[in-house]
Amino acid sequence: MAVLPSFELPEEFTVRNAQSTLDTLKIWLGQDAVRNAQGVLLNASRVAEMDASALQILGALRQAGVPWCICDASDRFAKVCQITGLTQWLEPRAQDTVTDGAA
């Protein structure tokens, strides 16, 4: 099984840094090793704050046909996915780590 390339999402995944995150992600996706992969992992372990702009970036990535999966989701990220009905974005083992803490 091939190891998929991984991109680390920022701690603050909000409108305040959405454009810089998107720009960095586009550059990363353009690298040969990433472009030729069968999919990518988006590491959300550091995400402590996120808003609708984060969901829009991820949704646009999905619509663009880039196969991706969230890995190592922080409690905050997992909770937002749970609240918004987007748990399918999490890798299967990450769904088991969603906590009942405040979002």
Residue, then its C-alpha position, 0 to 999 in steps of 0.5 A: m500500500a502506497v503512503l499518501p502525501s500529507f498536508e498539515l492544516p493550520e491551527e487557526f483554519t478561519v477566514r483570517n487565514a483562508q486565502s494564505t491556507l488555500d494558496t499554500l495548499k494549491i502550491w502543495l497540490g501542484q508538486d509532482a509527488v502530490r499530483n501523481a498520488q492516488g489521494v492526499l491526507l489532510n492532517a487536522s491534528r493542530v486545528a483549534e479554531m475553524d469556521a465556515s471558510a475552512l469547510q468551503i476550502l475543503g468542499a471546493l477541494r472535493q468538488a475539484g476532484v482531489p481525493w482526500c481524507i482528514c487524518d488525526a482530526s483534533d477534537r475541535f475539527a471532529k466536533v465541527c464535522q459531527i455538528t455539520g454532518l460531515t463525518q464522512w470527511l474523517e478517516p474511519r478511526a477519527q470518527d471514533t474519537v469525536t468527543d461530546g465536549a463543547a464545540 
